[in-house]
Amino acid sequence: MSTACRAYPAGSLFAGSDHADIKRIEQRCLDFENLSFLSTALQEEQERELSPDIEQERQVQSPASARARKHRLHPDLVRFVATSIFPPGSQAWQPAFSTLSDTTAATYIDLAEFNGDSNHELLATVDFARTIETGKSGLTAHMDAYQRPVQWVLTAIRDGAIVHMLVVSPFEAQELYSRVHTSDTVALHLYAPRCNSGFRSLDRLDFYTVPHQVAAPMVHPRLVVQLNLFAGQLYINDYEDFEYLCGYSGLAAEVAPEGWEVAADGFILKRGQKEVGGANSRLAKSPVKFLQTLMAVRRDGEVFSETQMGALLDGKLLRAEDFGE
């Protein structure tokens, strides 16, 4: 059949044209079942071809140039390994959350309130906390980009229970290894925050311990919570740990009973006779913004909203079945 015998769709661009090039285009379209430029299918295809593809690429801004701080093994830390006793007033360590004083997260809360009590308080060494020479580098910005990940934990153990927990740097762990290996009261543990639901938690400090221990030491829940929050753990072991975490952070773990006042972010404003916070909380204001910022610092800005901690800090209530129980 010749092309002249074919009927053109209404409004076809080919109608009435005798140009040779147009005729060739026309014949090509006819080979594809008489496709008209005004047909819906062709218009949709043209829109797809003309629509720009939107590509997003995450760009990590490099931190300001700084000089690394030289490592130093403090004599008090060596003495602690030998005796398992903290020298009073030592400058070798400080409350772990206090080491965050130069970070963005610290602007949202009083860090002294977030530290534990003297009996169950997570500590961190100066060598762990200070990674660069701020004075020599002239760096005045927040220290978010220079935070060291939590990897090694030194503990003092008595009667099978941990009585002191100290976060140390990899340098200190290496230098103290031989001393710890022969100790009966001090142990060195490998730790990493649980940031994937498929991994098991290491917060009971039973993954790798020097010296080797037949039974894992007992860890007070308060120390477990502090360690996980400080390190940026995103998944919670079970509902019991979740309840203790909420109590420590002053967040509601359940629908507020009558007589309670709970803020939109989940912070307990009034709980019975206690005006602010939960049963185990020392906080006078909500820690949600602080924790959100701290988690972002630990994760280098990666999104964590789909994790259990992300849901909790977004004001959502978790149930026992959310922990696979």
DOVEX-169948 format. One line per 8 residues: number of its first residue (from 1); for each residue y, z negated, x of N, C-alpha, C, O. Coordinates in steps of 0.2 Angstrom, whole numbers, plus 5000, padded with zeros to 4 digits. Layout:
# DOVEX-169948
NUM) Y:Z:X:Y:Z:X:Y:Z:X:Y:Z:X  ...
***
This chain:
# DOVEX-169948
1) 4994:5000:5004:5000:5000:5000:5006:5000:5004:5007:4996:5009  5011:5004:5003:5017:5005:5007:5022:4999:5005:5021:4996:5000  5026:4997:5010:5031:4992:5009:5035:4993:5003:5038:4988:5000  5037:4999:5002:5042:5001:4996:5039:4999:4989:5043:4998:4985  5032:4999:4989:5029:4997:4982:5029:4990:4981:5028:4988:4975  5030:4986:4986:5030:4979:4985:5036:4976:4982:5042:4979:4983  5036:4971:4978:5042:4968:4974:5044:4962:4978:5040:4958:4981  5051:4962:4980:5054:4957:4984:5056:4951:4979:5058:4952:4974
9) 5055:4945:4982:5057:4940:4978:5064:4940:4977:5068:4943:4981  5067:4937:4972:5074:4937:4970:5078:4934:4976:5076:4929:4979  5083:4937:4978:5087:4935:4983:5085:4936:4990:5087:4933:4995  5079:4940:4991:5077:4941:4998:5082:4944:5002:5086:4948:5000  5082:4942:5008:5087:4945:5013:5085:4952:5015:5090:4955:5018  5079:4955:5013:5077:4961:5015:5080:4967:5010:5080:4973:5012  5082:4965:5004:5083:4969:4999:5089:4974:5001:5094:4971:5003  5088:4980:5000:5093:4985:5002:5095:4987:5009:5100:4990:5010
17) 5091:4984:5014:5093:4985:5021:5088:4991:5023:5082:4991:5022  5091:4996:5027:5088:5001:5030:5087:5001:5038:5085:5005:5041  5090:4995:5040:5090:4994:5048:5083:4994:5050:5079:4990:5048  5082:4997:5056:5075:4997:5059:5073:4990:5061:5067:4989:5059  5077:4986:5064:5075:4979:5066:5073:4975:5059:5068:4971:5059  5077:4976:5054:5076:4972:5048:5069:4974:5045:5065:4970:5042  5068:4981:5045:5062:4984:5043:5056:4981:5046:5051:4979:5043  5056:4980:5053:5051:4977:5057:5050:4970:5055:5044:4967:5054
25) 5055:4966:5054:5054:4959:5052:5051:4959:5045:5047:4954:5044  5054:4963:5041:5051:4963:5034:5044:4965:5034:5040:4961:5030  5041:4969:5038:5034:4971:5038:5030:4965:5041:5025:4964:5039  5033:4962:5046:5030:4956:5049:5029:4950:5043:5024:4947:5043  5034:4949:5039:5034:4944:5034:5029:4946:5029:5025:4942:5026  5028:4953:5027:5023:4955:5022:5016:4954:5025:5012:4953:5021  5015:4955:5031:5009:4953:5034:5006:4946:5033:5000:4945:5033  5011:4942:5032:5010:4935:5031:5011:4933:5023:5014:4928:5022
33) 5008:4937:5019:5008:4937:5012:5015:4937:5009:5017:4932:5005  5019:4941:5011:5025:4943:5008:5030:4936:5008:5033:4935:5002  5030:4933:5013:5034:4927:5014:5042:4928:5014:5044:4932:5018  5045:4925:5009:5052:4926:5009:5056:4921:5012:5054:4915:5013  5062:4923:5015:5066:4918:5019:5068:4912:5014:5070:4907:5016  5068:4914:5008:5071:4909:5003:5065:4905:5000:5066:4900:4996  5059:4906:5002:5053:4902:4999:5054:4895:5002:5056:4893:5007  5051:4890:4998:5051:4883:4999:5048:4882:5006:5050:4878:5010
41) 5042:4885:5007:5038:4883:5013:5041:4885:5019:5041:4881:5024  5045:4891:5019:5048:4893:5025:5054:4888:5026:5056:4887:5032  5058:4887:5021:5064:4882:5022:5062:4875:5025:5065:4873:5029  5056:4873:5022:5053:4866:5025:5052:4867:5032:5053:4863:5036  5049:4873:5034:5047:4874:5041:5053:4874:5045:5053:4872:5051  5058:4878:5043:5064:4878:5047:5067:4872:5048:5070:4870:5053  5067:4867:5042:5070:4861:5043:5066:4857:5048:5070:4853:5052  5060:4857:5048:5056:4853:5053:5058:4856:5060:5058:4852:5065
49) 5059:4862:5061:5060:4865:5068:5067:4863:5070:5068:4862:5076  5072:4863:5065:5079:4861:5067:5080:4854:5067:5085:4852:5071  5076:4850:5064:5077:4843:5064:5076:4840:5072:5071:4841:5074  5081:4837:5074:5080:4834:5081:5075:4828:5081:5075:4824:5077  5070:4828:5086:5066:4823:5087:5069:4817:5090:5072:4818:5095  5069:4811:5087:5072:4805:5089:5067:4801:5094:5062:4799:5091  5068:4801:5100:5064:4797:5105:5068:4791:5107:5074:4792:5109  5065:4786:5107:5067:4780:5110:5064:4777:5116:5057:4777:5116
57) 5067:4776:5121:5064:4774:5127:5067:4767:5129:5074:4767:5130  5063:4762:5130:5066:4756:5132:5068:4756:5139:5064:4757:5144  5074:4754:5140:5077:4754:5147:5078:4746:5149:5082:4743:5145  5075:4744:5154:5076:4738:5157:5082:4737:5162:5082:4741:5167  5087:4733:5160:5093:4733:5165:5091:4729:5171:5089:4723:5170  5092:4731:5177:5090:4728:5183:5095:4722:5183:5101:4722:5182  5092:4716:5186:5096:4710:5187:5101:4711:5193:5100:4715:5197  5106:4707:5193:5111:4708:5198:5107:4706:5205:5103:4702:5205
65) 5110:4709:5210:5107:4708:5217:5108:4700:5219:5113:4697:5218  5103:4697:5222:5103:4690:5224:5098:4689:5230:5094:4693:5231  5100:4684:5233:5095:4682:5239:5090:4677:5237:5092:4672:5234  5084:4679:5239:5079:4674:5237:5079:4667:5240:5081:4667:5246  5078:4662:5237:5078:4655:5240:5072:4654:5244:5067:4656:5242  5073:4651:5250:5068:4650:5254:5063:4644:5251:5066:4639:5249  5057:4645:5252:5052:4640:5249:5052:4633:5254:5053:4634:5260  5051:4628:5251:5051:4621:5254:5046:4617:5251:5047:4616:5245
73) 5042:4614:5254:5037:4609:5252:5040:4602:5252:5040:4599:5258  5042:4599:5247:5045:4593:5247:5040:4587:5249:5035:4587:5246  5042:4583:5253:5038:4577:5255:5035:4573:5249:5030:4570:5249  5039:4572:5244:5037:4568:5238:5032:4571:5235:5027:4568:5232  5031:4578:5235:5026:4581:5232:5019:4580:5236:5014:4580:5233  5020:4581:5242:5014:4579:5246:5012:4572:5245:5006:4571:5245  5016:4567:5244:5015:4560:5243:5011:4560:5236:5007:4556:5236  5014:4563:5231:5011:4563:5225:5003:4565:5225:4999:4562:5222
81) 5002:4571:5229:4995:4573:5229:4991:4568:5233:4985:4567:5231  4993:4564:5237:4989:4559:5241:4988:4553:5237:4983:4550:5238  4993:4551:5232:4993:4545:5229:4992:4545:5221:4990:4540:5218  4994:4551:5219:4994:4552:5211:5000:4548:5208:5000:4547:5202  5004:4546:5212:5010:4541:5210:5016:4545:5211:5018:4548:5216  5021:4545:5205:5027:4548:5206:5032:4543:5210:5033:4538:5207  5035:4545:5215:5040:4541:5218:5046:4540:5214:5048:4545:5211  5049:4534:5212:5054:4534:5208:5061:4537:5210:5062:4537:5216
89) 5064:4540:5206:5070:4544:5208:5070:4550:5212:5074:4552:5216  5064:4553:5213:5063:4558:5217:5067:4565:5215:5068:4566:5209  5069:4568:5220:5073:4574:5219:5068:4581:5219:5071:4586:5219  5062:4579:5219:5057:4585:5220:5056:4589:5214:5054:4594:5214  5057:4585:5208:5056:4588:5202:5060:4586:5196:5064:4581:5198  5060:4589:5190:5064:4586:5185:5061:4588:5178:5056:4592:5179  5063:4586:5173:5060:4588:5166:5060:4596:5166:5065:4599:5167  5054:4598:5164:5053:4606:5164:5059:4609:5160:5062:4614:5162
97) 5061:4607:5154:5066:4611:5150:5073:4610:5153:5077:4614:5152  5074:4605:5157:5080:4604:5160:5081:4610:5165:5087:4611:5167  5076:4613:5168:5077:4618:5173:5079:4625:5170:5081:4629:5173  5080:4625:5163:5082:4631:5159:5090:4630:5158:5093:4634:5154  5093:4625:5161:5100:4624:5160:5105:4630:5161:5110:4630:5158  5103:4634:5166:5107:4640:5168:5105:4647:5164:5107:4652:5165  5101:4646:5159:5098:4652:5155:5102:4652:5148:5106:4648:5146  5102:4658:5145:5105:4659:5139:5103:4654:5134:5106:4652:5129
105) 5096:4653:5134:5093:4649:5129:5096:4642:5129:5097:4639:5123  5099:4639:5134:5101:4632:5135:5108:4632:5131:5110:4626:5129  5111:4637:5129:5117:4637:5125:5116:4635:5118:5121:4633:5114  5110:4635:5116:5108:4634:5109:5106:4627:5107:5105:4625:5101  5105:4622:5112:5102:4616:5111:5103:4611:5117:5105:4613:5122  5103:4605:5115:5103:4599:5120:5097:4599:5124:5092:4596:5120  5096:4601:5130:5089:4601:5133:5086:4594:5134:5080:4593:5134  5091:4589:5134:5088:4582:5135:5084:4580:5129:5080:4576:5130
113) 5086:4582:5123:5083:4581:5117:5076:4584:5117:5071:4581:5114  5075:4590:5120:5069:4594:5120:5064:4591:5125:5058:4593:5124  5066:4588:5130:5061:4585:5134:5057:4579:5131:5059:4576:5126  5051:4578:5133:5047:4573:5131:5049:4566:5133:5054:4565:5136  5045:4561:5131:5047:4554:5133:5044:4553:5140:5041:4557:5143  5045:4547:5143:5043:4546:5150:5036:4546:5151:5033:4547:5156  5032:4544:5146:5025:4544:5146:5021:4551:5145:5016:4552:5148  5024:4555:5142:5022:4562:5140:5027:4567:5141:5029:4570:5136
121) 5029:4568:5147:5034:4573:5149:5032:4578:5154:5030:4576:5159  5033:4584:5152:5031:4590:5157:5037:4590:5162:5043:4590:5160  5035:4590:5168:5040:4591:5174:5039:4598:5177:5033:4601:5177  5044:4600:5181:5043:4606:5185:5047:4604:5192:5052:4601:5192  5044:4607:5197:5047:4606:5204:5053:4610:5205:5054:4615:5202  5057:4608:5210:5063:4612:5211:5061:4619:5214:5065:4624:5213  5056:4619:5218:5054:4625:5221:5052:4630:5216:5053:4636:5216  5049:4628:5210:5047:4632:5205:5053:4635:5201:5054:4640:5199
129) 5058:4630:5200:5064:4632:5196:5069:4636:5199:5072:4640:5196  5070:4635:5205:5075:4638:5209:5072:4644:5213:5069:4643:5218  5074:4650:5211:5071:4656:5214:5076:4660:5218:5074:4664:5223  5082:4659:5217:5087:4663:5221:5093:4658:5224:5094:4652:5221  5096:4660:5229:5102:4656:5231:5108:4658:5227:5112:4663:5229  5110:4654:5222:5116:4656:5218:5122:4656:5222:5127:4660:5221  5123:4651:5226:5129:4650:5230:5131:4656:5235:5136:4658:5235  5126:4658:5238:5127:4663:5243:5127:4670:5240:5131:4674:5242
137) 5124:4671:5234:5124:4678:5231:5130:4678:5227:5132:4684:5225  5134:4673:5225:5140:4673:5221:5138:4674:5214:5142:4676:5210  5132:4674:5212:5129:4675:5205:5132:4670:5200:5131:4664:5201  5135:4672:5195:5138:4667:5190:5135:4668:5183:5136:4664:5179  5131:4673:5182:5128:4675:5175:5122:4670:5174:5120:4667:5179  5120:4671:5168:5114:4667:5166:5108:4669:5170:5108:4675:5173  5103:4664:5171:5098:4665:5176:5092:4668:5172:5086:4667:5175  5093:4671:5167:5087:4674:5163:5082:4678:5167:5076:4677:5166
145) 5085:4682:5171:5081:4687:5174:5077:4684:5180:5073:4688:5183  5079:4678:5182:5076:4675:5188:5071:4669:5186:5070:4665:5191  5069:4669:5180:5064:4664:5179:5057:4665:5181:5054:4671:5180  5054:4660:5184:5047:4661:5187:5042:4660:5181:5043:4655:5178  5037:4664:5181:5032:4663:5175:5028:4656:5177:5027:4655:5183  5025:4653:5172:5021:4647:5173:5014:4649:5175:5011:4653:5171  5012:4647:5180:5005:4650:5183:5001:4644:5185:4995:4644:5185  5004:4639:5189:5000:4634:5192:5003:4627:5190:5009:4626:5189
153) 4998:4623:5188:5000:4616:5185:4996:4611:5189:4990:4611:5190  5000:4606:5191:4997:4600:5195:4997:4594:5191:5002:4593:5187  4991:4591:5191:4990:4585:5186:4988:4579:5190:4984:4580:5195  4989:4573:5187:4986:4567:5189:4982:4565:5184:4984:4564:5178  4976:4563:5186:4970:4562:5181:4968:4555:5182:4966:4553:5188  4968:4551:5177:4965:4544:5177:4960:4543:5171:4962:4544:5165  4954:4540:5172:4950:4539:5167:4948:4545:5162:4947:4545:5156  4948:4551:5166:4947:4557:5162:4952:4560:5158:4951:4565:5155
161) 4958:4557:5159:4964:4560:5155:4970:4561:5159:4971:4558:5164  4974:4566:5158:4980:4568:5162:4985:4563:5160:4987:4563:5154  4988:4560:5165:4994:4556:5164:5000:4559:5167:5006:4556:5165  5000:4564:5171:5006:4567:5173:5004:4574:5174:4999:4576:5176  5009:4579:5172:5008:4586:5172:5015:4589:5175:5020:4588:5173  5013:4593:5181:5019:4595:5185:5018:4603:5186:5013:4605:5189  5023:4607:5184:5022:4614:5185:5025:4616:5192:5030:4613:5194  5021:4619:5196:5023:4620:5203:5023:4628:5204:5020:4632:5200
169) 5026:4630:5210:5027:4637:5212:5020:4639:5215:5016:4635:5217  5019:4646:5215:5013:4648:5219:5013:4646:5226:5008:4645:5229  5019:4646:5229:5020:4643:5236:5017:4636:5237:5013:4635:5241  5019:4632:5233:5017:4625:5233:5009:4625:5231:5006:4621:5234  5007:4629:5227:5000:4628:5225:4996:4630:5231:4990:4627:5233  4998:4635:5235:4995:4637:5241:4995:4632:5246:4990:4631:5250  5001:4629:5248:5001:4624:5253:4998:4618:5251:4995:4614:5256  4997:4616:5245:4994:4610:5243:4986:4611:5242:4983:4606:5241
177) 4984:4617:5242:4977:4618:5240:4972:4614:5244:4968:4611:5241  4972:4614:5250:4967:4610:5254:4968:4602:5253:4963:4599:5253  4974:4600:5252:4975:4593:5250:4972:4591:5243:4968:4586:5243  4973:4595:5239:4971:4594:5232:4963:4595:5232:4960:4591:5228  4960:4599:5236:4953:4600:5235:4949:4594:5237:4943:4593:5235  4952:4590:5241:4948:4583:5243:4951:4577:5239:4949:4572:5240  4955:4578:5234:4957:4573:5230:4953:4571:5224:4949:4575:5221  4953:4564:5223:4949:4562:5217:4953:4561:5211:4951:4559:5205
185) 4960:4561:5212:4964:4559:5206:4969:4564:5204:4973:4564:5199  4970:4569:5208:4975:4575:5207:4971:4581:5207:4966:4583:5211  4973:4586:5202:4970:4592:5201:4975:4598:5201:4980:4597:5198  4973:4604:5203:4977:4610:5202:4974:4615:5197:4968:4616:5198  4977:4617:5192:4975:4621:5187:4978:4628:5186:4984:4628:5187  4974:4633:5185:4977:4640:5184:4979:4640:5176:4974:4638:5172  4985:4642:5175:4987:4643:5168:4990:4649:5167:4994:4652:5171  4990:4652:5161:4994:4657:5158:4995:4657:5151:4990:4655:5147
193) 5001:4658:5148:5002:4657:5141:4998:4663:5137:4998:4668:5140  4996:4661:5131:4992:4665:5127:4997:4670:5124:5000:4668:5119  4997:4676:5126:5002:4681:5123:4998:4687:5119:5001:4692:5117  4992:4686:5118:4987:4691:5115:4982:4687:5111:4979:4683:5113  4982:4689:5105:4977:4685:5100:4970:4686:5102:4966:4682:5101  4968:4691:5106:4961:4692:5109:4959:4688:5115:4953:4688:5116  4964:4685:5118:4963:4680:5123:4962:4673:5121:4965:4671:5116  4958:4670:5125:4957:4662:5123:4963:4659:5127:4966:4661:5132
201) 4964:4653:5124:4970:4649:5126:4967:4645:5133:4962:4643:5134  4972:4644:5137:4971:4641:5144:4975:4634:5144:4975:4631:5149  4977:4632:5138:4982:4626:5138:4978:4619:5139:4981:4614:5139  4971:4620:5139:4967:4614:5140:4966:4613:5147:4962:4608:5149  4968:4618:5151:4968:4617:5158:4960:4617:5161:4959:4613:5165  4956:4621:5157:4949:4621:5159:4946:4628:5161:4940:4629:5162  4951:4632:5163:4949:4639:5165:4947:4639:5173:4941:4641:5175  4951:4637:5177:4950:4636:5184:4954:4630:5187:4960:4629:5186
209) 4950:4625:5190:4952:4619:5192:4950:4617:5199:4944:4619:5201  4955:4615:5203:4953:4613:5210:4955:4605:5210:4961:4603:5209  4950:4601:5212:4943:4602:5214:4939:4604:5207:4942:4602:5202  4933:4606:5207:4929:4608:5201:4928:4602:5198:4926:4597:5201  4929:4602:5191:4927:4596:5187:4922:4598:5182:4922:4603:5179  4917:4594:5181:4911:4595:5176:4914:4595:5169:4912:4600:5165  4918:4591:5167:4921:4590:5161:4929:4591:5161:4932:4589:5166  4932:4595:5156:4939:4596:5156:4942:4590:5155:4940:4586:5150
217) 4948:4588:5158:4952:4582:5156:4955:4582:5149:4956:4587:5147  4956:4576:5147:4959:4576:5140:4967:4577:5141:4970:4574:5146  4970:4581:5137:4977:4582:5138:4980:4580:5131:4978:4582:5126  4986:4576:5132:4989:4573:5126:4993:4579:5122:4995:4584:5126  4992:4579:5116:4995:4585:5112:5002:4586:5114:5005:4592:5114  5006:4581:5115:5013:4582:5117:5014:4586:5123:5018:4591:5124  5010:4585:5128:5010:4589:5134:5008:4596:5133:5011:4601:5136  5003:4597:5129:5001:4604:5127:5006:4608:5124:5007:4614:5126
225) 5010:4605:5119:5015:4608:5116:5021:4610:5121:5023:4615:5120  5023:4605:5125:5028:4606:5129:5026:4612:5134:5030:4616:5136  5020:4612:5137:5018:4617:5142:5018:4624:5138:5021:4629:5141  5016:4624:5132:5015:4631:5129:5022:4634:5127:5024:4639:5128  5027:4629:5125:5033:4631:5123:5037:4633:5129:5041:4638:5129  5037:4629:5134:5040:4631:5141:5038:4637:5144:5042:4641:5146  5031:4639:5143:5029:4645:5146:5030:4651:5142:5029:4657:5144  5031:4650:5135:5032:4656:5131:5025:4658:5128:5025:4664:5127
233) 5021:4653:5126:5015:4655:5122:5016:4658:5115:5020:4655:5112  5013:4663:5113:5015:4666:5107:5009:4665:5101:5011:4666:5096  5003:4663:5103:4998:4661:5099:4996:4654:5099:4995:4651:5104  4994:4651:5093:4993:4644:5093:4985:4643:5092:4982:4648:5088  4982:4638:5095:4975:4638:5094:4972:4637:5087:4968:4641:5085  4975:4632:5084:4972:4630:5077:4977:4627:5073:4983:4626:5075  4976:4626:5067:4981:4623:5062:4983:4616:5064:4989:4614:5063  4978:4612:5068:4980:4605:5070:4986:4606:5075:4990:4602:5075
241) 4985:4611:5080:4990:4612:5085:4997:4614:5082:5002:4612:5084  4996:4618:5077:5002:4621:5073:5006:4615:5070:5012:4615:5071  5002:4610:5067:5005:4605:5064:5009:4600:5069:5015:4598:5068  5006:4599:5075:5009:4595:5080:5015:4599:5083:5020:4596:5084  5014:4605:5084:5020:4609:5086:5026:4609:5081:5032:4608:5084  5025:4609:5075:5030:4609:5070:5033:4602:5070:5039:4601:5070  5029:4597:5071:5032:4590:5071:5036:4589:5077:5041:4585:5077  5034:4591:5083:5038:4591:5089:5044:4594:5089:5049:4592:5091
249) 5044:4600:5085:5050:4605:5085:5055:4603:5079:5060:4606:5078  5052:4599:5074:5056:4597:5069:5056:4602:5063:5061:4603:5059  5051:4607:5063:5050:4612:5058:5045:4610:5053:5040:4606:5054  5046:4613:5047:5042:4611:5042:5035:4615:5042:5035:4621:5044  5029:4612:5042:5023:4615:5042:5020:4617:5036:5015:4620:5035  5023:4615:5030:5021:4616:5023:5027:4616:5019:5033:4615:5021  5025:4618:5013:5031:4618:5008:5034:4611:5007:5030:4606:5006  5040:4611:5007:5044:4605:5007:5043:4601:5001:5044:4603:4995
257) 5040:4595:5001:5039:4591:4995:5046:4589:4992:5051:4590:4995  5046:4586:4986:5052:4583:4983:5055:4578:4987:5052:4573:4990  5062:4579:4988:5065:4574:4992:5067:4576:4999:5071:4573:5003  5063:4582:5001:5065:4584:5008:5070:4590:5007:5071:4593:5002  5074:4590:5013:5079:4596:5013:5077:4600:5020:5077:4597:5025  5076:4606:5019:5074:4611:5024:5078:4617:5025:5080:4620:5020  5081:4618:5031:5085:4624:5032:5082:4630:5031:5075:4630:5031  5085:4636:5031:5082:4642:5030:5078:4644:5035:5073:4648:5034
265) 5079:4642:5041:5075:4643:5047:5069:4639:5048:5065:4639:5053  5068:4634:5043:5062:4629:5043:5064:4623:5046:5059:4618:5046  5069:4621:5049:5071:4615:5052:5072:4610:5046:5076:4611:5041  5069:4604:5047:5069:4599:5042:5076:4595:5043:5077:4592:5048  5080:4595:5038:5086:4592:5038:5086:4585:5035:5089:4580:5037  5081:4584:5031:5080:4577:5028:5072:4576:5026:5070:4580:5023  5069:4571:5029:5062:4570:5027:5061:4562:5026:5060:4558:5030  5061:4561:5019:5060:4554:5017:5066:4550:5020:5072:4551:5019
273) 5064:4544:5024:5070:4540:5026:5072:4543:5033:5078:4541:5035  5069:4548:5036:5071:4551:5042:5076:4556:5041:5074:4561:5037  5082:4556:5043:5087:4561:5041:5086:4568:5044:5086:4573:5040  5084:4568:5050:5083:4575:5053:5077:4575:5057:5074:4570:5060  5074:4581:5057:5068:4582:5061:5061:4580:5058:5061:4576:5053  5056:4581:5061:5049:4579:5059:5047:4572:5061:5052:4569:5064  5041:4570:5060:5039:4564:5062:5039:4563:5070:5040:4557:5072  5038:4568:5074:5037:4567:5081:5043:4570:5084:5043:4571:5091
281) 5048:4572:5081:5054:4576:5084:5060:4571:5086:5061:4566:5083  5063:4573:5091:5069:4570:5094:5075:4574:5093:5080:4572:5096  5074:4580:5090:5080:4584:5089:5085:4583:5084:5083:4580:5078  5091:4584:5085:5096:4583:5080:5099:4589:5077:5102:4589:5072  5096:4595:5080:5098:4601:5077:5092:4606:5078:5088:4605:5082  5092:4612:5074:5087:4616:5074:5086:4619:5081:5091:4621:5084  5080:4620:5083:5078:4623:5090:5076:4630:5089:5074:4633:5094  5077:4633:5083:5074:4640:5082:5077:4645:5087:5074:4649:5090
289) 5084:4645:5087:5087:4650:5091:5086:4649:5098:5085:4654:5102  5085:4643:5100:5084:4641:5107:5077:4644:5109:5076:4647:5114  5072:4643:5105:5065:4645:5106:5064:4653:5105:5061:4656:5109  5068:4656:5101:5068:4663:5100:5071:4666:5107:5068:4671:5109  5076:4663:5109:5079:4666:5116:5074:4665:5122:5074:4669:5126  5071:4659:5122:5067:4657:5127:5061:4662:5127:5059:4664:5133  5058:4663:5121:5052:4667:5121:5054:4674:5123:5050:4678:5127  5060:4677:5121:5062:4683:5124:5063:4683:5131:5062:4688:5134
297) 5066:4678:5134:5067:4678:5141:5060:4678:5145:5059:4682:5150  5055:4674:5142:5048:4674:5145:5045:4681:5145:5041:4683:5149  5046:4685:5139:5043:4691:5138:5047:4697:5140:5046:4703:5138  5053:4695:5144:5057:4701:5147:5060:4705:5141:5061:4711:5142  5062:4702:5135:5065:4705:5130:5060:4709:5125:5062:4712:5121  5054:4709:5126:5049:4712:5122:5049:4709:5115:5050:4703:5115  5048:4713:5110:5047:4710:5103:5041:4706:5102:5036:4708:5104  5042:4700:5099:5036:4696:5098:5036:4694:5090:5032:4689:5089
305) 5039:4697:5086:5040:4695:5079:5033:4696:5075:5033:4692:5070  5028:4700:5078:5022:4700:5074:5017:4695:5076:5011:4695:5074  5019:4691:5081:5014:4685:5083:5015:4679:5079:5019:4679:5075  5011:4674:5080:5011:4668:5076:5018:4664:5078:5021:4662:5073  5020:4664:5084:5026:4661:5085:5032:4664:5082:5037:4662:5080  5031:4671:5082:5037:4675:5079:5037:4674:5072:5043:4673:5069  5032:4673:5069:5032:4671:5061:5035:4664:5060:5039:4664:5056  5033:4660:5064:5035:4653:5063:5043:4652:5064:5046:4649:5060
313) 5045:4656:5070:5052:4656:5071:5056:4660:5066:5062:4660:5066  5053:4664:5062:5056:4668:5057:5056:4664:5050:5058:4667:5045  5054:4658:5050:5054:4654:5044:5048:4655:5040:5049:4652:5034  5043:4658:5042:5037:4659:5038:5032:4653:5039:5032:4650:5044  5029:4651:5034:5024:4646:5034:5017:4649:5035:5015:4654:5033  5013:4646:5040:5007:4648:5042:5002:4644:5039:5003:4638:5037  4996:4647:5037:4990:4643:5034:4985:4642:5039:4984:4646:5044  4980:4638:5037:4974:4637:5041:4970:4644:5043:4968:4645:5048
321) 4970:4648:5038:4966:4654:5039:4970:4659:5043:4967:4664:5046  4976:4658:5045:4980:4662:5049:4978:4661:5057:4980:4665:5061  4974:4656:5058:4971:4654:5064:4964:4655:5065:4961:4653:5070  4961:4659:5060:4954:4661:5061:4949:4655:5060:4944:4655:5063  4951:4650:5057:4947:4644:5056:4942:4645:5050:4938:4641:5048
***
